[in-house]
Amino acid sequence: MNILFVYPEFPDTFWSFKHALKFINKKAVMPPLGLLTIASMLPAEWDKRLVDMNVGRLTHQDLEWADYVFLSAMVVQRESVVEVVARCKEAGVPVVAGGPLFSGEHASFPDISHFVLDEAERSLPPFLRDLEGGVAGPLYRADGFSSLSETPVPMWELVDLRRYAQACIQFSRGCPFDCEFCNITALMGRVPRTKSAAQILAELDRIYQVGWKGDIFFVDDNFIGNKRQLKAEILPALIEWRKKRPGVSFSTEVSINLADDEELLNMMVAAGFTSVFIGIETPDEESLIECSKIQNRNRDLVETVHHLHRAGLQVQAGFIVGFDSDKPSIFERQIKFIQESGIVTAMVGLLQAPNGTKLYERLLKEGRLLKEMSGNNTDSSMNFIPRMDPQVLMEGYRHILDHIYSPREYYQRVKTFLAEYVPANIVRRPLSKDEIGAFFKSIYLLGMKGKERAEYWKLVFWSLFRRPRLFPLAITFTIYGFHFRRVAEACQ
């Protein structure tokens, strides 16, 4: 049996880093971890290939070779999925599909032969039995959540990691919080399920064996959902593992209450974590109450971010406007918060209602839903009717983007971060040829050709004299800014 795994193309979004990746000669941020994991669940005797359309082309020869195409996608990849399914139909290759997009919208894809949805540890085995017996049905769903002890090491030999900026790994599924707009609890549950330290080390060893020596992203939606296991088992194991691999670093997503647990925070830094993404969403208490973001309430959010920076973690964050509670003043409040916090990688989006969330159900009852969401964090339209005047909301949203990504304000935010950031010096990795090349590209594209050239040179000399150890990070941020401005301009 010839199985072709296909990962559809991402559009140009905030998190695609498309314009930044060109500086370091990479094609995509991360490989498709889900498909690599599914590959390890299939019979060993089957021949397997993977085409990630973000790093290469899906050719007619690929489809001619395949007996089945296994397709996985997020909502934001919908447009590319439609194209892939049409090509498979034309080539006469049946498609087996799973992943977040199809969990909520499988009825919208009548040309897909088989859907294997929810958690593959439970839904894939009955499909494979039926497939072998020649009686495979159209839809397979899991009968509950799986234990991650059943999850195998991903099949890393299917990808060329040199094309990616990061490798990735999963420790847990699920989140103990229940934010109204988030579909994670609907898809994964509220009780975090985890892998053992032995599993994590086996996966890390495999990633290292195939040649990866850089940053590894833990794709967990909330890495600290099970603090007890992290402290007792996982982080001590990571600390030991990195002693012989000091160039490897980690990053992940966490809830903001990480800042309340000094022991956990220090252990993460000691284990080699250098950055965390946090859903801050809004500085407005009323909107935090509305969306049930209880972990962010009743705290000085700016000081919390500064505390994490001083501890050695760079905070990346998501922000939202368009809550029912938002007033027209929210736009300037968001700008003020982002600038004062020194969060360089600040993604601001309009509120969307994902299928399966409490927000989706509420808006459906209120008759305010318009369409399925696009999945693009910086989409300039909403999939529901907001309480605020739509024109005021759109103008305010664009005002935020114009301000925080403008060269002057963005570079000032970089300085704010660099001035207070205290790196732990845990990660020791020499600059790569691609990183050195990116510096010279930045001189030409940003320091000579770019409209930000004055701010670029101010930051270069400021960081060389004030924070010389952080000079490579300063250059990285100049490249990020180039990407962010391109994405912001596309939203206008």
C-alpha positions as CSV (number, residue, x, y, z in Angstrom):
1,M,0.0,0.0,0.0
2,N,1.4,3.4,-1.0
3,I,0.3,6.2,1.4
4,L,0.9,9.8,0.5
5,F,0.6,12.3,3.4
6,V,-0.3,15.8,2.2
7,Y,-0.1,18.9,4.3
8,P,-1.9,21.8,2.6
9,E,-0.5,25.3,2.2
10,F,-0.9,28.0,4.8
11,P,-1.8,31.5,3.5
12,D,0.3,34.5,4.5
13,T,-0.6,35.1,8.1
14,F,1.0,36.5,11.3
15,W,2.3,33.1,12.4
16,S,3.4,31.9,9.0
17,F,6.5,34.2,9.3
18,K,6.7,33.8,5.5
19,H,8.5,37.1,5.0
20,A,11.0,36.5,7.8
21,L,11.8,32.9,6.8
22,K,13.4,34.1,3.6
23,F,16.1,35.8,5.6
24,I,17.3,32.4,7.0
25,N,16.6,30.3,3.9
26,K,13.7,28.3,5.4
27,K,10.4,27.4,3.8
28,A,8.1,26.9,6.9
29,V,8.1,27.3,10.6
30,M,7.4,23.7,11.6
31,P,6.8,20.3,10.0
32,P,3.3,18.7,10.2
33,L,3.7,16.8,13.5
34,G,0.2,15.3,13.3
35,L,0.8,13.6,10.0
36,L,4.3,12.4,11.1
37,T,2.6,10.8,14.1
38,I,-0.1,9.2,12.0
39,A,2.6,7.7,9.8
40,S,4.0,5.8,12.8
41,M,0.5,4.4,13.5
42,L,0.1,2.8,10.1
43,P,1.4,-0.7,9.2
44,A,5.2,-0.7,9.0
45,E,5.1,-2.6,5.6
46,W,3.2,0.2,3.9
47,D,5.3,2.6,1.8
48,K,4.9,6.2,3.0
49,R,5.8,9.6,1.6
50,L,5.0,13.1,2.8
51,V,4.4,16.3,0.8
52,D,4.3,19.5,2.8
53,M,3.0,22.0,0.4
54,N,4.5,24.8,2.5
55,V,8.0,23.6,1.5
56,G,7.4,21.8,-1.8
57,R,5.0,21.1,-4.6
58,L,2.4,18.4,-4.8
59,T,3.0,16.8,-8.3
60,H,1.0,14.7,-10.6
61,Q,3.7,12.0,-10.1
62,D,3.0,12.0,-6.4
63,L,-0.7,11.4,-6.9
64,E,0.0,8.7,-9.5
65,W,2.2,6.8,-7.0
66,A,-0.4,7.0,-4.2
67,D,-3.1,4.4,-3.3
68,Y,-4.5,6.8,-0.7
69,V,-3.9,10.4,0.3
70,F,-3.9,11.1,4.0
71,L,-4.8,14.8,4.5
72,S,-4.8,16.8,7.7
73,A,-5.5,20.5,8.0
74,M,-6.3,23.4,10.3
75,V,-9.2,25.8,9.5
76,V,-6.8,28.4,8.0
77,Q,-5.7,25.9,5.4
78,R,-9.3,25.5,4.0
79,E,-8.6,27.1,0.6
80,S,-5.6,24.8,0.0
81,V,-7.6,21.8,1.1
82,V,-10.3,22.5,-1.5
83,E,-7.6,22.5,-4.2
84,V,-5.9,19.3,-3.0
85,V,-9.2,17.4,-2.8
86,A,-10.1,18.5,-6.3
87,R,-6.7,17.3,-7.6
88,C,-7.1,13.9,-5.8
89,K,-10.6,13.5,-7.3
90,E,-9.3,14.2,-10.8
91,A,-6.4,11.7,-10.3
92,G,-8.8,9.1,-8.9
93,V,-7.0,8.8,-5.5
94,P,-9.3,8.4,-2.5
95,V,-8.7,10.8,0.4
96,V,-8.6,10.0,4.1
97,A,-8.9,13.2,6.1
98,G,-8.6,14.3,9.8
99,G,-7.6,17.3,11.9
100,P,-9.2,20.4,13.3
101,L,-10.8,21.6,10.0
102,F,-12.7,18.4,9.4
103,S,-13.8,17.9,13.0
104,G,-16.3,20.7,12.6
105,E,-16.8,20.9,8.8
106,H,-16.5,17.4,7.4
107,A,-20.0,17.7,5.8
108,S,-18.6,20.5,3.6
109,F,-16.3,18.1,1.8
110,P,-18.4,15.5,-0.1
111,D,-15.5,14.5,-2.3
112,I,-13.5,13.1,0.6
113,S,-13.9,9.3,0.9
114,H,-13.1,8.7,4.5
115,F,-13.0,11.0,7.6
116,V,-11.0,9.8,10.6
117,L,-11.7,12.4,13.2
118,D,-10.9,13.4,16.8
119,E,-8.0,11.5,18.4
120,A,-6.4,9.1,16.0
121,E,-5.2,6.7,18.7
122,R,-8.9,5.7,19.0
123,S,-10.5,6.5,15.6
124,L,-7.7,5.2,13.3
125,P,-7.5,1.5,14.4
126,P,-11.2,0.7,13.4
127,F,-10.7,2.4,10.1
128,L,-7.5,0.4,9.4
129,R,-9.4,-2.8,10.3
130,D,-12.2,-2.0,7.9
131,L,-9.9,-0.8,5.2
132,E,-8.0,-4.1,5.3
133,G,-11.3,-6.0,5.2
134,G,-12.5,-3.9,2.2
135,V,-15.4,-2.4,4.1
136,A,-14.1,1.1,5.1
137,G,-16.9,3.5,5.9
138,P,-17.1,7.3,5.4
139,L,-16.8,8.5,9.0
140,Y,-14.9,7.3,12.1
141,R,-15.0,9.2,15.4
142,A,-13.3,8.6,18.7
143,D,-15.3,7.2,21.6
144,G,-13.6,9.5,24.1
145,F,-10.1,10.8,24.7
146,S,-7.0,8.7,24.4
147,S,-4.2,8.1,26.8
148,L,-1.0,9.6,25.3
149,S,0.9,6.5,26.5
150,E,-0.4,5.0,23.2
151,T,1.1,7.7,21.0
152,P,4.2,6.5,19.0
153,V,7.4,8.5,18.2
154,P,6.6,10.5,15.0
155,M,8.2,9.3,11.7
156,W,10.7,12.1,11.4
157,E,12.5,10.4,8.5
158,L,9.7,11.6,6.2
159,V,10.8,15.2,6.3
160,D,13.9,17.2,5.7
161,L,14.2,19.3,8.8
162,R,16.7,21.7,7.1
163,R,13.7,23.3,5.4
164,Y,12.1,24.3,8.8
165,A,12.9,27.0,11.4
166,Q,11.8,24.8,14.3
167,A,11.2,21.1,15.2
168,C,8.2,20.3,17.3
169,I,7.0,17.8,19.9
170,Q,3.8,17.3,22.0
171,F,3.8,16.6,25.7
172,S,0.1,17.1,26.6
173,R,-3.4,17.6,25.2
174,G,-6.2,19.5,26.9
175,C,-6.4,22.7,29.0
176,P,-7.8,23.2,32.5
177,F,-9.3,26.5,31.6
178,D,-12.4,27.1,29.6
179,C,-12.3,30.4,27.7
180,E,-15.5,31.0,25.7
181,F,-13.8,31.6,22.4
182,C,-11.4,28.7,22.5
183,N,-12.1,25.3,20.9
184,I,-9.3,23.4,22.7
185,T,-11.5,22.1,25.5
186,A,-14.1,21.0,22.9
187,L,-11.5,19.1,20.9
188,M,-9.2,18.0,23.7
189,G,-11.0,18.2,27.0
190,R,-10.2,20.1,30.2
191,V,-8.2,17.4,31.9
192,P,-4.7,17.5,30.5
193,R,-3.4,14.1,29.3
194,T,0.3,13.7,29.2
195,K,3.2,11.6,27.9
196,S,5.8,10.2,30.3
197,A,9.3,11.5,30.5
198,A,10.5,8.3,28.8
199,Q,8.3,9.1,25.8
200,I,9.4,12.7,25.6
201,L,13.1,11.7,25.8
202,A,12.6,9.0,23.1
203,E,11.1,11.7,20.8
204,L,13.8,14.2,21.6
205,D,16.5,11.6,20.9
206,R,14.9,10.8,17.6
207,I,14.7,14.5,16.6
208,Y,18.4,14.9,17.6
209,Q,19.4,11.8,15.7
210,V,18.0,13.1,12.4
211,G,20.2,16.1,12.8
212,W,18.2,18.8,14.5
213,K,20.2,20.9,17.0
214,G,18.1,24.1,17.3
215,D,14.8,25.2,18.9
216,I,12.1,22.7,19.6
217,F,8.5,23.9,20.0
218,F,6.2,22.1,22.4
219,V,2.9,22.4,20.6
220,D,0.8,22.0,23.7
221,D,-2.0,24.5,24.0
222,N,-1.1,24.9,27.6
223,F,2.2,23.3,28.5
224,I,1.7,23.9,32.3
225,G,-1.7,22.2,32.5
226,N,-0.2,19.5,34.7
227,K,2.3,21.4,36.9
228,R,2.9,18.5,39.2
229,Q,4.2,16.1,36.5
230,L,6.3,18.9,35.0
231,K,8.1,19.6,38.2
232,A,8.5,16.0,39.4
233,E,9.3,14.3,36.1
234,I,9.4,16.2,32.8
235,L,11.5,19.2,33.6
236,P,14.2,17.3,35.6
237,A,14.5,14.9,32.6
238,L,14.8,17.8,30.2
239,I,17.5,19.5,32.3
240,E,19.5,16.3,32.3
241,W,19.0,15.6,28.6
242,R,20.2,19.1,27.6
243,K,23.5,18.8,29.6
244,K,25.0,16.9,26.6
245,R,23.0,19.0,24.1
246,P,23.5,22.7,25.2
247,G,22.6,24.1,21.8
248,V,19.0,22.9,21.9
249,S,16.4,25.3,23.2
250,F,12.6,25.0,23.8
251,S,9.6,27.2,23.4
252,T,5.9,26.6,24.0
253,E,2.5,28.0,24.9
254,V,1.4,28.6,28.6
255,S,-1.2,30.3,30.6
256,I,-0.1,33.5,32.4
257,N,-0.3,31.9,35.8
258,L,3.1,30.5,35.1
259,A,4.4,33.8,36.6
260,D,2.7,32.8,39.9
261,D,4.8,29.7,40.4
262,E,8.4,30.7,40.9
263,E,9.7,27.1,41.2
264,L,8.1,26.1,37.9
265,L,9.3,29.2,36.1
266,N,12.9,28.7,37.2
267,M,12.8,25.0,36.2
268,M,11.5,25.8,32.8
269,V,14.3,28.3,32.2
270,A,16.9,25.8,33.6
271,A,15.5,23.2,31.1
272,G,16.3,25.5,28.2
273,F,12.9,27.3,27.6
274,T,13.6,30.7,26.1
275,S,10.2,31.9,24.9
276,V,6.5,31.3,25.7
277,F,3.3,32.3,23.9
278,I,0.5,33.6,26.2
279,G,-3.0,34.5,25.4
280,I,-3.3,37.8,27.1
281,E,-6.3,38.9,24.9
282,T,-7.2,42.2,26.5
283,P,-6.3,44.5,29.4
284,D,-10.1,45.1,30.0
285,E,-11.4,43.3,33.1
286,E,-15.0,43.4,31.9
287,S,-14.0,41.6,28.6
288,L,-11.9,39.1,30.5
289,I,-15.0,38.3,32.6
290,E,-17.1,38.0,29.5
291,C,-14.9,35.4,27.8
292,S,-14.2,33.5,31.1
293,K,-10.4,34.2,31.0
294,I,-10.2,33.8,34.7
295,Q,-6.5,33.2,34.9
296,N,-5.8,36.7,33.5
297,R,-8.1,38.6,35.9
298,N,-7.2,40.6,39.0
299,R,-3.5,41.0,38.2
300,D,-1.1,43.7,36.9
301,L,-0.7,42.2,33.5
302,V,2.2,44.5,32.5
303,E,4.2,43.7,35.6
304,T,3.5,40.0,35.1
305,V,5.0,40.1,31.6
306,H,8.0,42.1,32.9
307,H,8.5,39.4,35.6
308,L,8.7,36.7,33.0
309,H,11.1,38.7,30.9
310,R,13.4,39.3,33.9
311,A,13.2,35.6,34.6
312,G,14.6,34.7,31.2
313,L,11.5,34.0,29.1
314,Q,10.6,36.1,26.1
315,V,6.8,36.6,26.1
316,Q,5.0,36.4,22.8
317,A,1.3,37.1,23.0
318,G,-2.1,37.2,21.4
319,F,-4.6,40.0,21.7
320,I,-8.2,40.3,20.7
321,V,-10.6,43.2,20.0
322,G,-14.3,42.8,19.3
323,F,-15.7,41.5,22.6
324,D,-19.2,42.5,23.4
325,S,-17.9,44.4,26.4
326,D,-15.3,46.4,24.4
327,K,-15.7,50.2,24.3
328,P,-14.1,52.5,21.7
329,S,-11.4,53.2,24.2
330,I,-10.1,49.6,23.9
331,F,-8.0,50.4,20.9
332,E,-5.8,52.9,22.6
333,R,-5.7,50.7,25.7
334,Q,-4.4,47.8,23.7
335,I,-1.7,50.0,22.1
336,K,-0.7,51.3,25.5
337,F,-0.5,47.9,27.0
338,I,1.5,46.3,24.2
339,Q,4.0,49.2,24.1
340,E,4.5,49.3,27.9
341,S,4.8,45.5,28.2
342,G,7.6,45.3,25.7
343,I,5.9,42.3,24.0
344,V,7.7,42.3,20.6
345,T,5.7,39.5,19.0
346,A,2.2,40.8,19.6
347,M,-0.5,39.3,17.4
348,V,-3.7,41.4,17.5
349,G,-6.8,39.9,15.9
350,L,-10.5,40.4,15.7
351,L,-12.6,38.1,17.8
352,Q,-13.7,35.0,15.9
353,A,-16.2,32.3,16.9
354,P,-14.7,28.8,16.1
355,N,-17.2,26.0,15.6
356,G,-17.7,24.0,18.7
357,T,-17.0,26.8,21.2
358,K,-19.3,28.2,23.8
359,L,-19.0,31.5,21.9
360,Y,-20.2,29.9,18.7
361,E,-23.2,28.3,20.4
362,R,-24.1,31.6,22.2
363,L,-23.9,33.6,19.0
364,L,-25.9,31.0,17.1
365,K,-28.7,31.3,19.6
366,E,-28.6,35.1,19.4
367,G,-28.8,34.9,15.6
368,R,-25.5,36.7,15.2
369,L,-23.4,34.1,13.3
370,L,-22.6,35.0,9.7
371,K,-20.2,32.2,8.5
372,E,-17.5,29.8,9.5
373,M,-14.3,31.5,10.6
374,S,-11.3,31.7,8.3
375,G,-8.8,30.7,10.9
376,N,-6.5,33.6,10.0
377,N,-5.6,35.4,13.2
378,T,-5.3,38.8,11.4
379,D,-8.4,38.4,9.1
380,S,-9.9,41.8,8.6
381,S,-13.5,40.4,8.9
382,M,-15.5,38.7,11.6
383,N,-17.7,35.6,11.3
384,F,-20.4,37.2,13.5
385,I,-22.2,40.5,14.1
386,P,-20.3,42.5,16.8
387,R,-22.0,44.7,19.4
388,M,-19.7,47.6,18.5
389,D,-20.5,49.5,15.3
390,P,-18.6,47.5,12.7
391,Q,-17.0,50.5,11.1
392,V,-15.8,51.8,14.4
393,L,-14.4,48.3,15.2
394,M,-12.6,47.9,11.9
395,E,-11.1,51.4,12.0
396,G,-10.0,50.9,15.6
397,Y,-8.4,47.5,14.7
398,R,-6.5,49.0,11.8
399,H,-5.4,51.8,14.0
400,I,-3.8,49.3,16.4
401,L,-2.0,47.5,13.5
402,D,-0.8,50.8,12.0
403,H,0.6,51.9,15.4
404,I,2.2,48.8,16.9
405,Y,3.9,47.6,13.7
406,S,5.0,51.0,12.5
407,P,8.8,51.2,12.5
408,R,9.1,53.8,15.2
409,E,6.7,52.1,17.7
410,Y,7.9,48.6,16.9
411,Y,11.6,49.4,17.3
412,Q,10.8,51.2,20.6
413,R,9.1,48.1,21.8
414,V,12.1,46.0,20.9
415,K,14.3,48.4,23.0
416,T,11.8,48.1,25.9
417,F,12.1,44.3,25.9
418,L,15.9,44.2,25.4
419,A,16.4,46.7,28.2
420,E,14.8,44.5,30.8
421,Y,15.3,41.0,29.4
422,V,17.7,38.8,31.5
423,P,18.8,35.8,29.5
424,A,19.6,32.8,31.5
425,N,22.7,31.8,29.4
426,I,21.4,28.2,29.5
427,V,21.4,27.8,25.8
428,R,24.8,27.9,24.1
429,R,24.6,27.7,20.3
430,P,27.0,29.4,17.8
431,L,25.4,31.4,15.0
432,S,24.7,29.3,11.9
433,K,25.6,30.3,8.4
434,D,22.0,31.1,7.7
435,E,21.8,33.4,10.7
436,I,25.0,35.2,9.7
437,G,23.6,35.5,6.2
438,A,20.3,36.9,7.6
439,F,22.2,39.7,9.3
440,F,23.8,40.8,6.0
441,K,20.4,40.5,4.3
442,S,18.9,42.7,7.0
443,I,21.5,45.3,6.4
444,Y,20.6,45.5,2.7
445,L,16.8,45.1,2.9
446,L,16.1,46.9,6.1
447,G,19.1,49.2,6.7
448,M,19.5,50.4,3.2
449,K,16.3,49.8,1.2
450,G,13.6,49.7,3.9
451,K,11.5,52.6,5.1
452,E,12.5,51.5,8.6
453,R,16.2,52.1,7.9
454,A,16.6,55.0,10.4
455,E,15.1,53.0,13.2
456,Y,17.1,49.9,12.1
457,W,20.4,51.7,12.6
458,K,19.4,53.3,15.8
459,L,18.6,49.8,17.2
460,V,21.8,48.3,15.8
461,F,24.0,50.9,17.6
462,W,21.8,51.0,20.7
463,S,22.1,47.2,21.2
464,L,25.8,47.1,20.4
465,F,26.6,49.6,23.1
466,R,23.8,48.9,25.6
467,R,23.1,45.1,25.3
468,P,25.9,43.6,23.1
469,R,25.1,40.0,24.2
470,L,21.6,40.5,22.8
471,F,22.7,41.9,19.5
472,P,21.7,38.7,17.5
473,L,18.3,38.8,19.1
474,A,17.9,42.5,18.2
475,I,18.6,41.6,14.6
476,T,16.1,38.7,14.7
477,F,13.5,41.2,15.9
478,T,14.2,43.6,13.0
479,I,13.5,40.7,10.7
480,Y,10.3,39.8,12.6
481,G,9.2,43.4,12.2
482,F,9.6,43.2,8.5
483,H,7.2,40.3,8.3
484,F,4.7,41.8,10.8
485,R,4.5,45.0,8.7
486,R,3.8,43.0,5.5
487,V,1.0,41.1,7.2
488,A,-0.5,44.3,8.7
489,E,-0.4,46.1,5.4
490,A,-2.4,43.2,3.8
491,C,-5.1,43.8,6.4
492,Q,-5.7,47.3,5.3
